[in-house]
Amino acid sequence: MICNPWFLAALPRVRMPRRLWSQYGRKVRVGGRRVTVEIRNGLWEVSVLGHWLRLGRMYPDLENAHYVQNFRMSKVFFWKFVSDYDIIFRKVVPKRIRDAIPPPKCMAMLLYWLARGSSFRDVGTQFHVSPAVVHKIIHNGVKGLRERLVPRAIRFPEGMELLQVMHDFKNLGGLPCVAGAMDGTFFHILKPSYNGDAYWCYKGFPAISVLAVVDARMIFTYVRSGLHGSVGDAGAFMTSELSSRLQHGQVLGPDPVPHVDESGALVYYPVTQVVQGITIAPYLVADSAFALSNKVMKCYDDKDGLSAVQDDFNYCVIRTRRVVENAFARLKGRWQVVVNNHIYDPEFASSVCQVVCALHNVVETRNCGFREEWLQVEEDLRDRVPDYVTVCGRNMYGNGQLLHRLPMFPLRSCECEKRWRSNVICILNVLYAYICNHKRYSL
């Protein structure tokens, strides 16, 4: 009788909720209709406006530590940042549907995603919203910060700022007229559907290439992102806007810097220095991957042996260039979306890279704190490269030649884990069936 379709049709129908988070709420009457107003119990309502706020009344340092751990900003600077850029999330939403998500919560979701690199579903679970809403908030937030924050936070030094940068580098490594340290890194992405092989970098994963210049305080002054991961650092620099501006003398020129002192007089400060009768103009410090020029300095090649003076010069260059490597390490540690994300679109990944570099500058300037457990220790290349890649011909100037072994396109970690679990389940089922049959026949 239970299997009779007529009996099933006679049963009362139960209306299932369209969303899991919509079945909990309060009923209100708006315009003659009963509307369910959602009650959200996510990270923002329970922790930020609940536990953290009560904890901050007795222990302000603990509340500030929670803000730094989840949003990478102190409490004071977080609310100031929200007040400066909340216009990105301001929208007019009709009240008859539901209350709009407040801009502070949207900014918290964006910073949480950038800091953790989690999927939209995980962020939605934490903040008690749908993945579609998280997708819309994050894309709108990245677009807004790309237009408003990046031009303000990432600027190449000019004028008195250039003189201050040169002074800081002189105190750091002893080299005169250094205007910045330049290097490249990779922004990890998932393999795009179109021309995905071109994004495969030498480290064995799809990524976009990032070229950056930093000052002595580990602040990014120039960032270029979006190129294929197969493009090297030298190729990214030769085709960049910075290289063209350097060749035409638009930046790092030999002209003195005008400045108005306290008395109101116009004073010109020279940016060049004379060392052993040679006039040195401002230049950038880079590694051996870049070509040597009058605007780019790198170490001596020690294939034929170096003198004591050349060895000391290499030490100064390496010590000066170490700043950009430390900046990349702090960037990847603080904003883990650089190394762990679920992004397929290279253009969106480029925008995210620009935004996290700008946020890095803002947070470093405000001294919001950095935890050592965020740092990811760079191991040796042979330990970092996956099993399907062979390292050949390594030397101290490069990472050697990387030869791909089969399979050319390996399975992702999640796919490997799913296959491993399915194989284990199949084996357990076979063993269970064998044991049951053995007991049946033994009886």
Protein Blocks (a to p, Z undefined) as FASTA:
>chain_A
ZZpmklmmmpccddddfbfklmgccdddeehiacddddddbfklmmmmmmmmmmmmmmmm
lmmmmmmmmnopafklmmmmmmmmmmmmgccddfkloccddfklmmmmmmmmmmnopafk
lmmmmnopafklmmmmmmmmmmmmmmmmmmmmmccdehjllmmmmmmmmmmnopahiabd
cddddddddddfbhklmmpcfkopacddddddddfkopafbdcehiafklcfklmmmmpm
klmmmmnopgopabdcddddfkopacdddfbdceehiacdddddddfkbccdfkbccddd
fknopafklmmmmmmmmmmmmmmmmmmmmmmmmmmmlmoccdfblklmmmmmmmmmmmmm
mmmmnonopafklpccdddfklmpcfkbccehiafkbgbjadddddfbdcdfklmmmmmm
mmmmmmmmmmmmmmmmmmmmmZZ
